[in-house]
Amino acid sequence: MEILRVENISFAYPGEEKAALSDVTFSVRAGEFVVLCGETGCGKTTLLRLFKRELAPRGSLRGDIWCFGQPQSALSARDSAAKLGFVWQDPEAQIVTDRVFGELAFGAENLGLPPAVIRRRMAETAAWLGIQNWLRQETHTLSGGQKQLLNLAAVLVMRPDVLLLDEPTAQLDPVAASEFLQTLHRLNRELGLTILLSEHRLEEAFPLADRVLLLRGGRLAANGAPRCVAEALCREPENAMCDALPGAARLFKRLGGEGECPLTVREGKRFLQRFRFDRPPAPEAPKPPQKPLVKLRDVWFRYAKKEPDVLRGLCFDLYRGEICCVLGGNGAGKTTLLQLLAGAKKPWRGRILSDKARKAALLPQEVRLLFTEETVRQDLLLLLEVLGVPAAEREARVREAARRMRVEPLLDRHPYDVSGGERQRCALAKALLTEPELLLLDEPTKGLDAACKRELRALLRQLAAQGVCVLLVTHDVEFAAAAADRCALLFDGDMVGAGTPADFFSENSFYTTAAARIAHDLCPRAVTCAAVAARCTGKADAPC
């Protein structure tokens, strides 16, 4: 039975010549797990919000939307609120109360349910999700993964028939993201809940799906089983979406793409057994020794006198011309570290040393905080005015920064009217206008598609070659493995296991890449799909 359907949907935002969606038609059957994917700005968020009438964006809409066998316009406000659950990308954006107990009850209370019913539903949901021990906690004390699980729980208390999720793992560490997706899988498998999930991180989402919808430029480019969609993408000679596929599928494409396309680590291991890996690893080009730009010596930090320490005796050096990636769980202190380096906070013990007053730029995780003007262009021009750049030079500087980050078409848009990935690129363009020596990036790949990540990696490499020190904290292990000169894990307030990506990821089991998991036994220290393919010498003599 069809539970959702769109027929020939087209949508354009006010004042925009190009449509965000064009002639999109598909349906979702009751009990399906459907993954919606596509490049940044392709219309995923717009499409999801159109299903949820109270969240629908303003603009010109053509076509028909059907929910639960009736036109969307015939759906009552109560049914729209209760039957269609929505989970946002940003865990903070959905939380409205100060305690977990109140957050769980909030939606159901607004539906006017009896207190006894609400309490029973809360008890059942909290027990099923394993969050019953959080009930008396304040919501601001939860980690990012806990907050997102709480958002999901608060929606489930309203007993929806459909879950719409807009990149819900974008701000979660790899372990929390995996647990969240497995929870969605349980909801679908054990309760029969219909799920429509928008995601950029497809490593685990693809194998869980019954069906994949691929948007390209606002049009539906593919609609089929995950393996079929992956095989079709791998057959295309040039397609940026191939880099977003699970690691096993990316290896399948790089090594010839014969037979059935693997999707999981287990299938990838079987696939690799068809090949020989006799080539030695490429030698890592040593970086010339550099004088540290910044030294952290015995740095301790806590947010209040009676609260626990976030950083505990941290010692670490940052060098000119390097890209350093710091990984770690939600709440490990990564953002705090960036704020200390930017001068926004001061350690209560220890020192942060630099050879001179350094020019630092911090790109925060919530980049909306950087924008205050009506358009992206006005915002960038205002920054240059504050920096004292002559008026005659400002427009050219803005155009160059926009060109580097591929945001020229967005310059005259309101910063809040673009997608999350597009806003991320606009924010990076703003940060680059300050010409920093130390560039601090908090989750810079959040919301970015594979093509944008490649461009960001090339840009960071270019900046590093010019002597800029780039420190980024990220949950994106694939990006870190491909982009970094050095990686480290922030754990228990200190840095653990700092080393090259090959050293760091080849020794890890959880904070590591799909390629490292798949190829560890056949070619140790190969932690990217490109590195695995480079070690391959040909087909194995005997089939496996």
C-alpha positions in Angstrom: 0.0 0.0 0.0 1.3 3.4 -0.9 1.7 5.7 2.1 3.4 8.7 0.4 3.3 9.7 -3.2 4.4 12.7 -5.3 3.3 13.2 -8.9 5.2 15.6 -11.2 6.3 17.8 -8.3 8.2 21.0 -9.3 9.2 23.7 -6.8 11.0 27.0 -7.1 12.0 29.3 -4.2 10.8 33.0 -4.5 12.9 35.0 -6.9 14.8 32.0 -8.2 14.8 31.2 -11.9 16.1 27.6 -11.5 13.7 25.2 -9.9 14.8 23.3 -6.8 12.7 20.3 -7.9 11.6 19.4 -11.4 8.9 16.9 -12.4 9.7 14.5 -9.5 7.4 11.4 -9.3 7.7 8.5 -6.9 5.9 6.7 -4.1 6.8 5.1 -0.8 5.0 1.9 0.3 4.0 1.3 3.9 6.9 -0.4 5.8 9.6 0.6 3.4 13.1 1.9 4.3 13.9 4.4 1.6 17.2 6.4 1.4 17.2 9.7 -0.4 20.6 10.8 -1.7 22.2 13.2 -4.1 24.7 16.1 -4.3 24.6 19.2 -2.1 21.7 21.5 -3.2 20.0 18.8 -5.3 16.7 19.3 -3.5 16.7 16.6 -0.8 15.7 18.9 2.1 13.2 20.7 0.0 11.5 17.5 -0.9 11.3 16.2 2.7 9.9 19.5 4.0 7.2 19.5 1.3 5.8 16.2 2.8 5.5 17.9 6.2 3.0 20.7 5.4 3.8 22.8 8.5 7.5 22.8 7.5 7.0 23.3 3.7 9.2 26.2 2.3 7.6 29.2 0.7 7.7 29.2 -3.1 6.0 28.1 -6.3 4.7 24.5 -6.1 3.3 22.5 -9.0 2.2 18.8 -8.9 0.4 16.6 -6.4 1.4 15.3 -3.0 -0.6 12.4 -1.5 -0.3 11.2 2.1 -2.0 8.1 3.5 -4.1 7.7 0.4 -5.5 11.2 0.3 -4.4 14.6 -1.1 -2.1 16.4 1.4 -4.5 19.3 1.5 -7.1 17.0 3.0 -4.9 15.9 5.8 -5.9 17.4 9.1 -3.3 19.5 11.0 -3.4 16.9 13.8 -2.7 14.0 11.5 0.1 15.9 9.8 1.7 16.6 13.1 1.3 13.1 14.6 1.5 10.7 11.6 4.5 12.4 9.9 7.5 12.5 12.2 10.4 14.7 11.2 14.0 14.7 12.6 16.3 17.5 11.6 20.0 17.5 10.7 21.0 19.7 13.7 20.3 17.9 17.0 20.1 21.3 18.8 17.5 22.7 16.4 14.7 20.4 17.5 15.1 20.5 21.3 12.7 22.9 23.0 12.7 22.1 26.7 15.4 22.0 29.3 14.9 18.5 30.6 14.7 15.1 28.9 11.4 14.2 30.6 9.8 17.4 29.3 11.2 16.9 25.8 9.7 13.4 25.5 6.3 14.7 26.6 6.2 17.9 24.6 4.8 16.7 21.2 2.3 14.3 22.8 1.1 17.1 25.1 0.5 19.4 22.2 -1.6 16.7 20.6 -3.8 16.8 23.7 -3.3 13.2 24.7 -4.3 12.2 28.3 -1.4 12.3 30.8 -1.7 8.6 31.5 -1.4 7.8 27.8 1.6 10.1 27.5 3.4 8.6 30.5 2.9 5.0 29.2 4.2 6.0 25.8 7.2 7.7 27.3 8.0 4.7 29.5 7.8 2.3 26.6 9.7 4.4 24.2 12.5 5.3 26.7 12.9 1.6 27.6 12.9 0.4 24.0 15.6 3.0 23.0 17.6 2.5 26.3 17.4 6.1 27.4 15.4 5.6 30.6 18.4 6.7 32.8 18.5 10.1 31.1 15.0 11.2 32.1 16.0 13.7 34.8 19.0 15.1 33.0 19.1 18.6 31.5 19.1 18.5 27.7 22.1 20.7 27.4 24.3 18.1 29.2 23.7 15.5 26.5 26.2 14.7 23.8 25.3 15.2 20.1 24.4 11.5 19.7 22.2 11.5 22.8 20.4 14.7 21.7 19.6 13.2 18.3 18.4 10.0 19.9 16.2 12.1 22.2 14.8 14.0 19.1 13.9 10.6 17.6 12.4 9.4 20.9 10.2 12.6 21.2 8.9 12.0 17.7 8.2 8.3 18.5 6.1 9.1 21.5 3.6 10.7 19.1 3.3 7.3 17.3 4.0 8.4 13.7 3.3 6.2 10.7 6.2 7.7 8.7 9.6 9.0 9.8 11.2 11.7 7.7 14.9 12.3 8.5 17.1 15.0 7.1 20.7 13.9 7.4 20.3 13.0 11.1 23.9 11.7 11.4 25.6 14.7 10.0 26.9 15.9 13.4 27.5 12.5 15.0 30.7 10.7 15.5 31.1 7.4 13.6 30.1 5.2 16.5 27.0 7.3 17.4 26.0 7.5 13.7 26.2 3.8 13.4 24.1 3.2 16.5 21.5 5.8 15.3 21.2 4.1 11.9 20.9 0.7 13.5 18.1 2.1 15.7 16.3 3.2 12.5 16.8 -0.3 11.1 15.2 -1.8 14.2 12.3 0.6 14.0 11.7 -0.4 10.5 12.3 -4.2 10.9 10.6 -4.7 14.3 7.8 -2.2 14.2 7.2 -1.8 10.5 7.7 2.0 10.6 8.0 3.6 7.2 11.3 5.5 6.9 12.4 8.1 4.3 16.0 9.0 5.2 18.1 11.7 3.5 21.8 11.0 3.9 25.3 11.9 2.5 26.9 9.2 4.7 25.9 6.2 2.7 28.4 3.6 4.1 25.8 2.1 6.4 22.6 3.6 5.2 22.8 2.0 1.7 22.8 -1.7 2.9 19.9 -1.0 5.3 17.6 0.4 2.6 14.9 -1.4 0.6 15.1 1.3 -2.1 17.3 4.3 -3.0 16.1 7.5 -4.6 18.8 9.6 -6.2 18.2 13.3 -7.0 20.4 15.1 -9.5 19.9 18.8 -10.1 16.4 18.6 -8.7 15.3 15.7 -10.9 14.9 12.0 -9.9 17.8 10.3 -11.5 17.5 6.8 -10.0 14.8 4.8 -8.2 15.6 1.2 -7.3 17.3 -1.4 -5.1 20.5 -0.2 -3.5 22.7 -2.7 -5.3 21.1 -1.8 -8.7 21.6 1.9 -8.1 25.2 1.3 -7.0 26.0 -0.8 -10.1 24.4 1.8 -12.4 26.5 4.6 -10.8 29.7 2.5 -11.1 29.1 1.9 -14.8 29.1 5.7 -15.4 32.6 6.8 -16.4 32.3 10.1 -14.4 29.9 10.6 -11.6 30.7 12.4 -8.4 28.1 10.3 -6.5 30.4 7.3 -6.9 32.6 8.7 -4.3 29.7 8.8 -1.8 28.9 5.1 -2.2 29.9 2.5 0.4 33.6 1.7 0.4 33.0 -1.8 -1.0 31.2 -0.3 -4.0 34.0 2.2 -4.6 36.5 -0.6 -4.6 34.3 -2.5 -7.0 34.4 0.5 -9.4 38.2 1.0 -9.1 39.0 -2.6 -9.7 36.9 -3.2 -12.8 33.4 -3.5 -11.6 32.7 -7.2 -12.7 30.0 -9.3 -11.2 27.7 -8.3 -8.4 28.5 -5.0 -6.7 29.4 -5.4 -3.0 27.8 -3.0 -0.5 29.0 -4.2 3.0 32.4 -4.7 4.5 31.9 -8.5 4.5 30.9 -8.5 0.8 33.9 -6.2 0.1 36.3 -8.6 1.7 35.0 -11.5 -0.5 35.3 -9.3 -3.6 38.9 -8.4 -2.8 39.9 -12.1 -2.6 39.6 -12.2 -6.4 42.7 -10.0 -6.6 46.5 -10.1 -5.9 48.0 -7.3 -3.8 51.7 -7.6 -4.3 52.8 -4.0 -4.9 54.4 -2.4 -1.9 52.8 0.7 -0.4 53.8 4.0 -2.0 56.4 5.7 0.2 55.0 8.6 2.2 56.7 11.8 1.2 58.3 13.2 4.3 57.4 16.8 5.1 60.4 19.1 5.7 60.8 19.9 9.4 58.9 23.0 10.4 59.0 25.2 13.5 55.7 24.8 15.4 53.2 27.6 14.8 51.4 26.8 18.0 52.4 24.8 21.1 49.9 23.6 23.7 51.6 22.8 27.0 49.8 21.1 29.9 46.5 22.7 28.9 43.5 22.1 31.3 40.0 23.5 30.7 36.6 23.2 32.4 33.5 25.3 31.9 32.7 25.9 35.5 34.6 25.5 38.8 32.6 22.4 39.9 32.3 20.8 36.5 34.6 18.1 35.3 37.7 18.9 33.2 37.1 18.8 29.4 40.8 19.0 28.6 43.3 17.4 31.0 47.0 18.2 30.6 46.9 18.4 26.8 50.2 18.8 25.0 50.2 19.1 21.3 52.1 21.0 18.5 50.7 22.5 15.3 52.9 23.2 12.3 52.9 25.6 9.4 51.9 24.1 6.2 50.2 21.0 7.6 46.6 19.7 7.7 45.9 18.1 11.1 42.6 16.3 11.7 41.3 15.7 15.2 38.7 13.0 15.7 36.8 11.8 18.8 33.4 11.1 20.2 30.7 13.7 20.7 31.5 15.7 23.8 35.2 14.8 23.8 36.3 18.5 23.8 37.1 19.0 20.1 35.1 22.2 19.7 36.5 23.5 23.1 40.0 22.9 21.7 39.3 25.1 18.6 37.8 27.8 20.8 41.0 27.9 22.9 43.2 28.1 19.9 41.0 30.9 18.5 41.3 32.9 21.7 37.6 32.7 22.4 38.3 30.8 25.7 41.3 30.7 28.0 42.8 27.6 29.7 42.6 27.6 33.5 46.0 25.9 33.6 48.8 25.5 31.1 49.9 27.6 28.2 49.2 28.1 24.5 52.4 29.4 22.9 53.0 31.0 19.5 56.2 32.5 18.0 54.1 35.7 17.3 50.6 37.0 17.3 48.9 34.7 14.9 46.0 35.5 12.6 43.4 32.7 13.2 40.0 32.1 11.7 37.5 29.8 13.2 34.6 28.2 11.2 32.2 27.0 13.8 30.0 23.9 13.6 26.8 26.0 13.4 27.8 28.3 10.5 24.5 30.2 10.6 26.0 32.2 13.5 28.5 33.8 11.0 25.8 35.5 8.9 24.0 38.7 9.8 23.1 40.4 6.5 20.3 39.9 4.0 22.5 38.3 1.3 25.7 36.3 1.3 27.3 39.1 -0.8 26.4 41.8 1.7 27.8 39.6 4.5 31.2 39.1 2.8 31.4 42.8 1.8 30.8 43.8 5.4 33.6 41.6 6.6 36.0 43.2 4.2 34.9 46.6 5.3 35.5 45.7 9.0 39.0 44.4 8.0 39.8 47.7 6.4 40.0 46.5 2.8 39.6 49.5 0.4 36.2 49.8 -1.1 37.5 49.5 -4.7 38.9 46.0 -3.9 36.1 44.4 -2.0 33.8 43.2 -4.9 36.7 41.5 -6.6 37.8 39.8 -3.4 34.3 38.6 -2.8 34.0 37.2 -6.3 37.3 35.4 -6.0 36.4 33.8 -2.7 33.0 32.8 -4.1 34.6 31.3 -7.2 37.0 29.2 -5.1 34.1 27.8 -3.1 31.7 27.5 -6.0 29.1 29.8 -4.4 28.8 32.5 -7.1 25.1 31.6 -7.8 24.4 32.0 -4.0 25.8 35.5 -3.5 22.5 37.2 -3.8 20.6 34.6 -1.7 19.8 35.0 2.0 22.2 32.8 3.9 19.4 31.0 5.6 17.6 30.2 2.3 20.4 27.8 1.0 21.0 24.2 1.8 23.2 23.2 4.8 26.0 22.2 2.5 25.8 25.4 0.5 25.8 27.5 3.6 28.9 25.6 4.8 30.7 26.6 1.6 29.6 30.2 2.0 31.0 30.2 5.5 34.3 28.9 4.4 34.5 31.6 1.7 34.0 34.1 4.5 36.7 32.6 6.6 39.2 32.6 3.7 38.7 36.4 3.2 40.5 36.9 6.5 43.7 35.3 5.0 44.5 33.3 8.2 47.7 31.7 9.2 45.8 29.2 11.4 42.5 28.0 9.9 40.3 26.2 12.5 37.4 24.2 11.0 34.7 22.5 13.1 33.0 19.7 11.0 33.7 21.5 7.7 32.4 18.5 5.6 29.0 18.5 7.3 26.3 18.6 4.6 28.8 18.4 1.7 28.6 15.9 -1.1 31.6 14.0 -2.4 32.4 16.5 -5.2 32.4 19.4 -2.7 34.6 17.4 -0.4 37.1 16.8 -3.2 37.2 20.5 -3.9 37.6 21.3 -0.2 40.4 18.9 0.1 42.2 20.5 -2.9 41.6 23.9 -1.4 43.0 22.9 2.0 46.1 21.4 0.2 46.6 24.7 -1.6 46.4 26.7 1.6 48.8 24.3 3.4 51.3 24.7 0.5 51.1 28.4 1.1 52.1 27.9 4.7 48.7 28.0 6.4 48.2 25.6 9.3 44.8 23.9 9.0 43.3 22.2 12.1 40.0 20.6 11.5 37.9 18.5 13.9 35.7 16.0 12.1 33.7 12.8 12.3 34.3 12.2 8.6 37.0 9.5 8.7 37.1 9.1 4.9 37.8 12.8 4.5 40.5 12.8 7.2 42.2 9.8 5.6 42.4 11.5 2.2 43.2 15.0 3.3 45.3 15.0 6.4 49.0 15.0 7.0 48.4 14.0 10.6 45.5 12.6 12.6 44.9 12.3 16.3 42.1 11.1 18.6 41.0 13.4 21.4 40.1 11.1 24.3 39.8 11.8 28.1 41.0 15.3 27.6 44.3 14.5 25.8 45.5 13.5 22.3 45.9 9.8 21.6 47.7 8.0 18.7 48.8 11.0 16.6 50.4 10.0 13.3 50.0 9.9 9.6 46.6 8.7 8.3 48.2 5.3 7.4 49.5 4.9 10.9 46.4 6.2 12.6 43.6 4.5 10.7 45.4 1.1 10.1 45.7 0.6 13.9 42.0 1.5 14.6 38.9 -0.8 14.4 36.1 1.7 15.0 37.5 5.1 14.1 38.7 4.0 10.7 37.8 3.9 7.1 35.7 1.3 5.2 38.7 0.6 3.0 40.9 -0.1 6.0 38.3 -2.5 7.4 37.9 -4.3 4.1 41.5 -4.6 3.0 43.3 -4.8 6.4 44.4 -8.5 5.9 45.4 -8.2 2.2 47.2 -4.8 2.2 47.8 -3.4 5.7 48.2 0.4 5.9 46.1 1.0 2.8 43.3 3.2 4.4 41.7 4.7 1.3 40.1 3.1 -1.7 42.7 4.7 -4.0 45.5 3.2 -1.9 44.0 -0.3 -2.0 43.6 -0.1 -5.8 47.2 1.1 -6.1 48.4 -2.0 -4.3 46.5 -4.4 -6.6 48.5 -6.3 -9.2 45.8 -8.2 -10.9 43.3 -11.0 -10.7 43.9 -13.9 -8.4 44.9 -17.2 -10.1 41.9 -19.1 -8.7 38.4 -17.9 -8.2 37.2 -17.7 -4.6 
